[in-house]
Amino acid sequence: MMDNTQRIVITGVGLTSPNGNNLPEFRNALLNGKSGISPYEIRYFGKTLAGICHFDTAKYQKKKDLRRGTRAGSIAVYCANEAVIDSGIDWNRVDTSQVGVFIGITEHGNVETENEIYNIKQFNYDCSTWSHFHNPRTVANNPAGEITLNLRITGPHYCLGAACAAGNAGIIQGVQMLRLGEVDLALAGGVSESIHTFGIFAAFAAENALAKHPIPEKASRPFDRDRNGIVISEGGCVFTLERLTDAKQRGAKIYGEIVGYGMNSDAGDFVLPNPERQQQCMEKALTKANLEPEQIDLVSTHATATPTGDVQEITAIRQVFGGSKKTYINNTKSFIGHAMGSIGVLELAGNLPSFEDGVIHPTINCENLDPDCEIENLVVGTPKVVGNIRYILNNSFGMVGINSVVIVGKYDATI
Amino acid sequence: MTESEIREAVINILSDIAPDENFASMKDEVSFRDQFEMDSMDLLDIVLELRKRYRVQIPEEDYPKLDNMNSTVEYLLPLMNP
């Protein structure tokens, strides 16, 4: 057993997703089949679908801070404050020089750059009308930095650019920094403001990978025979991570323990995923956690509802878990679309309550399972009551060949 | 533009830049930064908005003239009535 100072636990959750602005709301939506996808329109691209968050932006920020900052920063600040409150930490007694902020992002700066170019176009491309805020808004540390400005955190902060594997990467960085003793509290997770850049919609459309459906709630349909692509969403999720010793000392509520993780690279293609590398990444995380595949109760899939990607992930999961009868499989993007840099953490957060309630939320919109995506114990349509759930493995994969896996265990106070 | 029109134009810009502030009680002879929560970034914003809205170019050496409402109106009067 690992030294308790090296055991890292989740003690607070703050989130905004297209179908909930805190964990109980989000979990309730996932157990009741409530999608967060709605019609959406963005300049140049026109009408499409997206997952839009509806949190109270003024809850923790002044109007001026919102004007100066970015949507990603606003999401990050909301989630960080919610996580701190949820953790029960007395913030006034925290030495903020020992707090680290590690936020995963798929991309950052596209929204602000597009806005500025749109603005100077109104002035015949006169660059003297370009905002001086463009630099602080577009630096790659912006969302994490806005958290530090808001919460007056003087410890380290940065963002981890890891495509759609970024949410897990934020968590992993938090775990590592706590284990190294570099920080005593980590605010770790991921955010995305991607629905505010027309470019990402246009690019996915150009790849024939943007979902279309007459009913918005049915557009995101991983593993379904008629899936036709991704629904882009915004969102954020931040955890407070602490050493088990610190969490126990203050009598914290413990959502779960991060018992393993893995990251690797495909080194193959700009866009297409690689099931062999995904398999290796899951195996790496299992090895680190000292767990056998049969001990994993739930695999939270990354599947984005692209024709190829879903099959490849299922292929990888079959390789790792093919012999396991008790490992269930689910998916969260079917509810909220693909919230990019935040999605890995949101998917994990949505599953954390299963340690308490023993229920696995399903993947929805899988009306005709694609035979190539068939896998034993895929939870489809309605929640599955399975009883004791001890380990969740969370997959997140991204473009240019980046894979991340996090394994969270139910906290057992007796060990 | 008259002095009162310029004052109103500046108030509109300030209201956008610092939306949490109430400018109704502004003392025109007191520095903006002494009566409102404003900083050097806000000053750059005033300069940018004047440029965008009224095509007024303000060189950096003249920024101190935008210290308070009286000095700002006095400075802008000839620039906004070319």
Interface residues (C-beta under 8 A of the other chain):
Chain A: K62 K63 K64 R67 R68 F123 S128 T129 S131 H132 F133
Chain B: D16 I17 A18 P19 D20 E37 M41 L44 D45 L48 R51 K52 Q57
